Amino acid sequence: LKNGAVYRPEREAQILRRIKERNPGPLSDETAARLFREIMSACLALEKPLSVAFLGPQGTFTQAAAIKHFGHAAQTRPCTSIDDVFRIVEAGSADYGVVPVENSTGGAVGTTLDLLLTTPLKVCGEVDLRVHQFLLRKAGAAGKAETVYSHAQSLAQCHEWLNQNLPDAERVAVVSNAEAARLAAEDGTAAAIAGEMAAEIYGLEKKAENIEDNPDNTPRFLVIGAHDAAPSGRDKTSLALSAKNRPGAVYDLLSPLAAHEVSMTKLESRPSRAGLWEYVFFVDIEGHRQDEKVAKAIAELQEKTAFLKILGSYPAAS
């Protein structure tokens, strides 16, 4: 064990990568990896059942991401807000948390980024989850739905499908797709746009599948905990930093990465809440903070920035 941690994200990532590389078929690489993920999840639970907080309620895509990452043997715990996920993990009431950070069609999740600035927790993993939306209705419901419930983002993602298939239905935005499924389960005249897990939990029938306008919608989720991960061989490091208020400041943020041949995979800016500087930049780079090139680039960045925080190094999602 490392620092008392039962869960070793870098070791699990290495194992799952090897399984994919050596998989002879006929199962797909992803199916083989999911099977071994469940085996590892069950073995971990024998040693110490993991408690994983997620943005609830039951049936959300965040819960699906938590199960994809930790397996079904983990004890998933729904929270009412992203803030609650951070608080519960910080207090030690849950071992890890899973929070949304980015949507491939909707952009960054600002609440998660803001909380990462102040939390003592580290990012120890990431999950990419291909999202498919379903039109769900109460069993036996007949006729066209008069109301469609869903999260505002999902309503937007299915805008064209709704225009073509349910143009007269009222569209009502709710706090989550799981809440939409719960409402549809109580009302035979309504429908919900949600995922497959929500259909199973709330006993709804799938009236239409893959109704999203963009079939490549892939939200990204972060795993947070008291520690980050050791090098796995294919890693990312997330940083938060701010530029000094002078000409060329943004260039100074990027030049150490280029000088040390460190690839940047993401650059996101957020207005500062501290008032000491105007913007905070969230940067994802390839490599682990212990890698020589990355360590040198970070050391140089620390000399050039007004503020720098290493949010964590973790295995890159496969």
Backbone hydrogen bonds in HBPLUS format (Angstrom, degrees):
<---DONOR---> <-ACCEPTOR-->    atom                        ^
c    i                          cat <-CA-CA->   ^        H-A-AA   ^      H-
h    n   atom  resd res      DA  || num        DHA   H-A  angle D-A-AA Bond
n    s   type  num  typ     dist DA aas  dist angle  dist       angle   num
A0005-ALA N   A0002-LYS O   2.90 MM   3  5.32 164.2  1.92 115.9 120.9     1
A0011-ARG N   A0008-ARG O   3.14 MM   3  5.53 122.1  2.49 108.7 122.0     2
A0012-GLU N   A0008-ARG O   3.14 MM   4  6.43 166.3  2.16 161.5 165.5     3
A0013-ALA N   A0009-PRO O   2.97 MM   4  6.07 159.3  2.01 146.7 152.5     4
A0014-GLN N   A0010-GLU O   3.06 MM   4  6.22 156.1  2.12 141.4 147.5     5
A0015-ILE N   A0011-ARG O   3.02 MM   4  6.26 160.4  2.06 150.6 155.5     6
A0016-LEU N   A0012-GLU O   2.97 MM   4  6.17 169.8  1.98 156.4 158.7     7
A0017-ARG N   A0013-ALA O   2.99 MM   4  6.12 152.4  2.07 146.3 153.8     8
A0018-ARG N   A0014-GLN O   3.06 MM   4  6.28 158.4  2.11 146.7 152.1     9
A0019-ILE N   A0015-ILE O   2.97 MM   4  6.27 154.4  2.04 150.8 158.2    10
A0020-LYS N   A0016-LEU O   3.15 MM   4  6.36 157.9  2.20 143.7 148.5    11
A0021-GLU N   A0017-ARG O   2.94 MM   4  6.20 159.1  1.98 149.9 156.1    12
A0022-ARG N   A0018-ARG O   2.92 MM   4  6.04 149.6  2.02 149.7 156.7    13
A0023-ASN N   A0019-ILE O   2.98 MM   4  5.75 113.0  2.44 139.2 152.8    14
A0032-ALA N   A0028-SER O   2.98 MM   4  6.22 166.0  2.00 156.9 160.5    15
A0033-ALA N   A0029-ASP O   2.96 MM   4  6.15 156.9  2.01 147.3 153.8    16
A0034-ARG N   A0030-GLU O   2.95 MM   4  6.17 152.9  2.03 144.9 152.1    17
A0035-LEU N   A0031-THR O   3.04 MM   4  6.31 155.0  2.10 150.0 156.0    18
A0036-PHE N   A0032-ALA O   3.16 MM   4  6.46 162.8  2.19 149.8 153.5    19
A0037-ARG N   A0033-ALA O   2.85 MM   4  6.00 144.7  1.97 144.1 155.0    20
A0038-GLU N   A0034-ARG O   3.06 MM   4  6.33 153.1  2.14 145.7 151.0    21
A0039-ILE N   A0035-LEU O   3.15 MM   4  6.51 149.4  2.24 141.5 150.1    22
A0040-MET N   A0036-PHE O   2.91 MM   4  6.15 165.4  1.94 151.5 154.7    23
A0041-SER N   A0037-ARG O   2.85 MM   4  6.02 150.0  1.94 144.3 153.6    24
A0042-ALA N   A0038-GLU O   2.94 MM   4  6.13 158.0  1.99 146.5 151.2    25
A0043-CYS N   A0039-ILE O   2.99 MM   4  6.25 156.6  2.04 148.2 155.0    26
A0044-LEU N   A0040-MET O   2.89 MM   4  6.08 157.0  1.95 148.0 154.0    27
A0045-ALA N   A0041-SER O   3.03 MM   4  6.25 153.4  2.11 144.0 151.2    28
A0046-LEU N   A0042-ALA O   3.21 MM   4  6.52 136.9  2.40 139.5 149.7    29
A0046-LEU N   A0043-CYS O   3.20 MM   3  5.24 130.7  2.46  95.0 107.5    30
A0047-GLU N   A0044-LEU O   3.00 MM   3  5.28 126.2  2.30 101.9 115.5    31
A0048-LYS N   A0044-LEU O   2.78 MM   4  6.00 176.7  1.78 167.2 167.6    32
A0075-GLN N   A0050-LEU O   2.75 MM  25  5.96 167.8  1.76 178.5 174.3    33
A0095-ASP N   A0051-SER O   2.81 MM  44  5.20 127.1  2.09 125.7 140.8    34
A0096-TYR N   A0051-SER O   3.16 MM  45  6.59 158.6  2.21 156.8 162.2    35
A0052-VAL N   A0075-GLN O   2.88 MM  23  6.00 164.7  1.90 142.5 146.7    36
A0077-ARG N   A0052-VAL O   2.73 MM  25  5.84 155.2  1.79 149.7 149.3    37
A0053-ALA N   A0096-TYR O   2.85 MM  43  6.27 157.4  1.90 157.0 153.0    38
A0098-VAL N   A0053-ALA O   2.83 MM  45  6.31 144.5  1.96 154.1 165.5    39
A0054-PHE N   A0077-ARG O   2.98 MM  23  6.10 150.4  2.07 150.8 149.1    40
A0079-CYS N   A0054-PHE O   2.79 MM  25  5.86 133.9  2.00 161.7 176.3    41
A0056-GLY N   A0079-CYS O   2.73 MM  23  5.01 155.0  1.79 140.5 148.5    42
A0064-ALA N   A0060-THR O   3.17 MM   4  6.57 153.6  2.25 141.1 148.5    43
A0065-ALA N   A0061-PHE O   2.87 MM   4  6.17 147.3  1.97 144.7 153.4    44
A0066-ALA N   A0062-THR O   2.96 MM   4  6.24 151.3  2.05 143.5 151.1    45
A0067-ILE N   A0063-GLN O   2.95 MM   4  6.24 158.9  2.00 153.8 158.5    46
A0068-LYS N   A0064-ALA O   2.91 MM   4  6.10 154.2  1.98 143.1 150.9    47
A0069-HIS N   A0065-ALA O   3.03 MM   4  6.21 150.5  2.12 144.4 151.5    48
A0070-PHE N   A0066-ALA O   2.85 MM   4  5.93 164.7  1.87 152.7 157.3    49
A0071-GLY N   A0067-ILE O   2.70 MM   4  4.63 143.7  1.83 127.9 135.4    50
A0074-ALA N   A0071-GLY O   3.40 MM   3  6.04 161.4  2.44 113.3 118.0    51
A0085-VAL N   A0081-SER O   3.26 MM   4  6.66 147.3  2.37 141.2 149.4    52
A0085-VAL N   A0082-ILE O   3.10 MM   3  5.12 119.2  2.49  95.3 110.2    53
A0086-PHE N   A0082-ILE O   3.20 MM   4  6.59 161.6  2.23 155.2 158.0    54
A0087-ARG N   A0083-ASP O   2.97 MM   4  6.24 164.7  1.99 152.2 156.7    55
A0088-ILE N   A0084-ASP O   2.91 MM   4  5.98 167.4  1.92 153.7 156.4    56
A0089-VAL N   A0085-VAL O   3.16 MM   4  6.32 162.7  2.20 149.3 153.8    57
A0090-GLU N   A0086-PHE O   2.88 MM   4  6.01 162.6  1.91 154.0 159.6    58
A0091-ALA N   A0087-ARG O   2.93 MM   4  6.07 149.0  2.03 145.5 153.5    59
A0093-SER N   A0088-ILE O   3.01 MM   5  5.31 136.8  2.20 165.6 163.8    60
A0092-GLY N   A0089-VAL O   3.07 MM   3  5.07 149.9  2.16 100.2 109.6    61
A0097-GLY N   A0224-ILE O   2.90 MM 127  5.11 149.0  2.00 144.7 151.4    62
A0224-ILE N   A0097-GLY O   2.86 MM 127  5.11 160.6  1.89 143.0 149.7    63
A0099-VAL N   A0222-LEU O   3.05 MM 123  5.52 159.2  2.10 153.3 159.4    64
A0222-LEU N   A0099-VAL O   2.88 MM 123  5.52 160.0  1.92 164.0 165.9    65
A0101-VAL N   A0220-ARG O   2.98 MM 119  5.91 172.9  1.99 155.4 153.1    66
A0109-VAL N   A0101-VAL O   2.90 MM   8  4.85 155.3  1.96 125.0 122.6    67
A0102-GLU N   A0220-ARG O   3.26 MM 118  5.04 157.9  2.31 143.5 139.8    68
A0220-ARG N   A0102-GLU O   2.63 MM 118  5.04 167.3  1.64 159.0 159.4    69
A0103-ASN N   A0107-GLY O   2.85 MM   4  5.00 153.6  1.92 127.3 136.1    70
A0107-GLY N   A0103-ASN O   2.89 MM   4  5.00 147.2  2.00 140.6 137.8    71
A0113-LEU N   A0109-VAL O   3.34 MM   4  6.68 163.4  2.37 152.6 157.3    72
A0114-ASP N   A0110-GLY O   2.91 MM   4  6.13 164.4  1.94 158.2 162.2    73
A0115-LEU N   A0111-THR O   3.03 MM   4  6.22 159.9  2.07 150.2 155.3    74
A0116-LEU N   A0112-THR O   3.04 MM   4  6.22 146.9  2.16 147.5 156.3    75
A0117-LEU N   A0114-ASP O   3.24 MM   3  5.52 143.4  2.38 101.5 111.2    76
A0118-THR N   A0115-LEU O   3.19 MM   3  5.60 137.6  2.38 107.2 116.8    77
A0119-THR N   A0115-LEU O   3.08 MM   4  6.08 146.3  2.20 158.2 167.6    78
A0122-LYS N   A0225-GLY O   2.79 MM 103  5.51 169.5  1.80 168.0 169.5    79
A0225-GLY N   A0122-LYS O   2.96 MM 103  5.51 155.3  2.03 152.8 160.8    80
A0123-VAL N   A0311-LEU O   2.82 MM 188  5.88 163.5  1.85 144.3 149.6    81
A0124-CYS N   A0223-VAL O   2.82 MM  99  5.61 160.0  1.86 151.3 157.9    82
A0223-VAL N   A0125-GLY O   2.83 MM  98  4.72 166.1  1.85 131.8 129.6    83
A0127-VAL N   A0221-PHE O   2.84 MM  94  5.03 155.1  1.90 141.6 145.4    84
A0221-PHE N   A0127-VAL O   2.82 MM  94  5.03 157.4  1.87 148.1 155.6    85
A0129-LEU N   A0219-PRO O   3.12 MM  90  5.72 167.4  2.14 163.2 166.8    86
A0131-VAL N   A0217-ASN O   3.05 MM  86  5.87 171.8  2.06 162.9 165.6    87
A0211-ILE N   A0133-GLN O   3.06 MM  78  5.59 159.5  2.10 138.8 142.7    88
A0134-PHE N   A0194-ALA O   2.84 MM  60  5.49 153.0  1.91 152.0 160.7    89
A0194-ALA N   A0134-PHE O   3.11 MM  60  5.49 152.8  2.19 146.7 153.3    90
A0135-LEU N   A0208-ALA O   2.93 MM  73  5.06 162.3  1.96 140.3 145.9    91
A0207-LYS N   A0135-LEU O   2.76 MM  72  5.45 158.7  1.80 164.8 170.5    92
A0136-LEU N   A0192-ALA O   2.75 MM  56  5.07 171.0  1.76 157.6 160.8    93
A0192-ALA N   A0136-LEU O   2.87 MM  56  5.07 153.6  1.94 141.8 149.5    94
A0137-ARG N   A0205-GLU O   2.97 MM  68  5.33 154.3  2.04 144.6 153.0    95
A0205-GLU N   A0137-ARG O   2.78 MM  68  5.33 161.4  1.81 168.6 163.4    96
A0141-ALA N   A0138-LYS O   3.01 MM   3  5.55 159.2  2.06 142.3 141.3    97
A0146-GLU N   A0189-THR O   2.76 MM  43  5.70 160.1  1.79 167.2 173.5    98
A0170-GLU N   A0146-GLU O   2.90 MM  24  6.29 158.6  1.95 150.5 144.1    99
A0191-ALA N   A0147-THR O   2.83 MM  44  6.20 141.1  1.98 150.4 163.2   100
A0148-VAL N   A0170-GLU O   2.74 MM  22  6.09 158.3  1.78 168.9 170.6   101
A0172-VAL N   A0148-VAL O   2.88 MM  24  6.09 169.6  1.89 156.4 159.5   102
A0149-TYR N   A0191-ALA O   2.87 MM  42  6.25 165.6  1.89 152.9 153.3   103
A0193-ILE N   A0149-TYR O   2.96 MM  44  6.41 152.2  2.04 165.7 172.6   104
A0150-SER N   A0172-VAL O   3.21 MM  22  6.63 147.2  2.32 159.0 161.1   105
A0174-VAL N   A0150-SER O   2.89 MM  24  5.67 148.1  1.99 126.5 135.1   106
A0154-SER N   A0151-HIS O   3.02 MM   3  5.29 117.8  2.42 103.8 118.8   107
A0155-LEU N   A0151-HIS O   2.96 MM   4  6.30 157.6  2.01 158.7 166.0   108
A0156-ALA N   A0152-ALA O   3.04 MM   4  6.29 152.4  2.12 143.7 150.9   109
A0157-GLN N   A0153-GLN O   2.92 MM   4  6.18 148.1  2.02 141.7 151.2   110
A0158-CYS N   A0154-SER O   3.04 MM   4  6.22 131.9  2.28 142.3 153.4   111
A0159-HIS N   A0156-ALA O   3.31 MM   3  4.97 163.1  2.34 106.2 105.2   112
A0213-ASP N   A0157-GLN O   2.76 MM  56  5.80 175.1  1.76 161.3 162.3   113
A0162-LEU N   A0158-CYS O   3.00 MM   4  6.19 163.9  2.02 160.0 164.6   114
A0163-ASN N   A0159-HIS O   2.98 MM   4  6.24 153.5  2.06 147.0 154.8   115
A0164-GLN N   A0160-GLU O   3.10 MM   4  6.33 149.7  2.19 146.5 153.3   116
A0165-ASN N   A0161-TRP O   2.91 MM   4  6.02 154.9  1.97 152.6 159.8   117
A0166-LEU N   A0162-LEU O   2.81 MM   4  4.91 150.0  1.90 128.2 138.0   118
A0169-ALA N   A0166-LEU O   3.30 MM   3  5.53 156.4  2.36 107.8 114.6   119
A0180-ALA N   A0176-SER O   3.12 MM   4  6.45 149.2  2.22 139.1 147.8   120
A0181-ALA N   A0177-ASN O   2.94 MM   4  6.28 150.6  2.03 145.4 152.8   121
A0182-ARG N   A0178-ALA O   3.00 MM   4  6.32 152.7  2.07 145.3 152.8   122
A0183-LEU N   A0179-GLU O   3.01 MM   4  6.29 157.8  2.06 150.2 155.3   123
A0184-ALA N   A0180-ALA O   2.96 MM   4  6.21 157.4  2.02 149.2 155.6   124
A0185-ALA N   A0181-ALA O   2.96 MM   4  6.13 145.0  2.08 144.3 153.4   125
A0186-GLU N   A0183-LEU O   3.10 MM   3  5.32 146.5  2.22 102.0 111.8   126
A0187-ASP N   A0184-ALA O   3.24 MM   3  5.12 153.5  2.31  98.8 106.6   127
A0190-ALA N   A0187-ASP O   3.20 MM   3  5.52 164.3  2.23 111.4 116.2   128
A0199-ALA N   A0195-GLY O   3.28 MM   4  6.66 149.5  2.38 144.7 153.1   129
A0200-GLU N   A0196-GLU O   3.15 MM   4  6.50 152.6  2.22 148.6 155.1   130
A0201-ILE N   A0197-MET O   2.97 MM   4  6.25 165.3  2.00 155.4 159.2   131
A0202-TYR N   A0198-ALA O   3.04 MM   4  6.03 165.0  2.07 149.6 153.1   132
A0204-LEU N   A0199-ALA O   2.99 MM   5  4.81 153.1  2.06 136.6 142.9   133
A0229-ALA N   A0313-SER O   3.10 MM  84  5.99 168.0  2.12 165.9 164.2   134
A0316-ALA N   A0234-ARG O   2.96 MM  82  6.00 172.7  1.97 139.2 141.7   135
A0287-GLY N   A0235-ASP O   2.80 MM  52  4.79 171.3  1.81 128.7 125.6   136
A0236-LYS N   A0314-TYR O   2.87 MM  78  5.59 156.9  1.93 163.7 171.0   137
A0314-TYR N   A0236-LYS O   2.96 MM  78  5.59 155.8  2.02 155.6 162.9   138
A0237-THR N   A0285-ILE O   2.96 MM  48  5.39 153.5  2.03 148.4 154.4   139
A0285-ILE N   A0237-THR O   2.94 MM  48  5.39 160.7  1.98 153.2 159.6   140
A0238-SER N   A0312-GLY O   2.95 MM  74  5.64 164.0  1.98 163.8 167.2   141
A0311-LEU N   A0238-SER O   2.79 MM  73  5.26 141.7  1.94 141.2 150.9   142
A0239-LEU N   A0283-VAL O   2.78 MM  44  5.13 162.6  1.80 156.1 162.0   143
A0283-VAL N   A0239-LEU O   2.90 MM  44  5.13 162.1  1.93 142.8 148.8   144
A0240-ALA N   A0309-LYS O   2.89 MM  69  5.14 152.5  1.97 148.8 156.7   145
A0309-LYS N   A0240-ALA O   2.75 MM  69  5.14 151.1  1.83 155.1 162.6   146
A0241-LEU N   A0281-PHE O   2.90 MM  40  5.30 158.2  1.94 148.5 155.8   147
A0281-PHE N   A0241-LEU O   2.66 MM  40  5.30 175.4  1.66 171.5 170.1   148
A0242-SER N   A0307-PHE O   2.96 MM  65  5.22 146.0  2.07 142.3 143.5   149
A0306-ALA N   A0242-SER O   3.08 MM  64  5.61 150.9  2.17 140.4 146.6   150
A0246-ARG N   A0244-LYS O   2.83 MM   2  5.84 121.9  2.17 116.6  99.8   151
A0249-ALA N   A0246-ARG O   3.22 MM   3  5.68 137.7  2.41 144.2 141.1   152
A0252-ASP N   A0248-GLY O   3.10 MM   4  6.40 146.9  2.22 145.2 154.3   153
A0252-ASP N   A0249-ALA O   3.08 MM   3  5.07 119.2  2.47  92.9 108.0   154
A0253-LEU N   A0249-ALA O   3.25 MM   4  6.67 131.8  2.50 138.1 150.3   155
A0253-LEU N   A0250-VAL O   3.01 MM   3  5.12 133.1  2.24  97.4 110.5   156
A0254-LEU N   A0251-TYR O   3.08 MM   3  5.27 129.9  2.34  99.8 112.6   157
A0255-SER N   A0251-TYR O   2.89 MM   4  5.98 153.2  1.96 159.3 166.9   158
A0257-LEU N   A0254-LEU O   3.13 MM   3  5.52 126.8  2.43 108.5 121.6   159
A0258-ALA N   A0254-LEU O   3.23 MM   4  6.59 160.4  2.27 155.1 160.6   160
A0259-ALA N   A0255-SER O   2.86 MM   4  6.00 163.0  1.89 156.2 161.4   161
A0260-HIS N   A0256-PRO O   3.16 MM   4  6.19 144.4  2.29 137.1 144.2   162
A0262-VAL N   A0257-LEU O   2.82 MM   5  4.91 179.5  1.82 152.1 151.9   163
A0261-GLU N   A0258-ALA O   3.14 MM   3  4.95 165.4  2.16 104.8 107.5   164
A0286-GLU N   A0263-SER O   2.87 MM  23  5.50 159.6  1.91 157.8 163.3   165
A0265-THR N   A0284-ASP O   2.78 MM  19  5.43 157.4  1.83 139.5 147.2   166
A0284-ASP N   A0266-LYS O   3.08 MM  18  4.96 158.4  2.13 128.7 133.4   167
A0268-GLU N   A0282-PHE O   2.86 MM  14  5.00 156.6  1.92 144.4 151.8   168
A0282-PHE N   A0268-GLU O   2.64 MM  14  5.00 167.7  1.66 157.6 162.0   169
A0270-ARG N   A0280-VAL O   2.84 MM  10  5.30 149.2  1.93 153.4 163.6   170
A0280-VAL N   A0270-ARG O   2.82 MM  10  5.30 166.8  1.83 161.6 165.6   171
A0272-SER N   A0278-GLU O   2.95 MM   6  5.45 169.9  1.96 130.6 130.8   172
A0291-ASP N   A0288-HIS O   2.88 MM   3  5.28 155.2  1.94 113.8 121.9   173
A0295-ALA N   A0291-ASP O   2.82 MM   4  5.93 166.6  1.84 163.5 167.8   174
A0296-LYS N   A0292-GLU O   3.03 MM   4  6.20 158.8  2.07 149.9 154.9   175
A0297-ALA N   A0293-LYS O   3.01 MM   4  6.23 158.0  2.06 146.4 152.7   176
A0298-ILE N   A0294-VAL O   2.91 MM   4  6.13 161.5  1.94 155.1 159.8   177
A0299-ALA N   A0295-ALA O   2.98 MM   4  6.14 156.3  2.04 143.7 150.4   178
A0300-GLU N   A0296-LYS O   3.06 MM   4  6.30 154.5  2.13 146.1 152.2   179
A0301-LEU N   A0297-ALA O   2.91 MM   4  6.14 152.2  1.99 145.1 153.6   180
A0302-GLN N   A0298-ILE O   2.94 MM   4  6.19 150.1  2.03 149.8 156.8   181
A0303-GLU N   A0300-GLU O   3.13 MM   3  5.36 137.6  2.32 100.9 112.2   182
A0304-LYS N   A0301-LEU O   2.97 MM   3  5.11 137.6  2.15 101.7 114.2   183
A0305-THR N   A0301-LEU O   2.98 MM   4  5.99 133.0  2.21 159.5 169.1   184
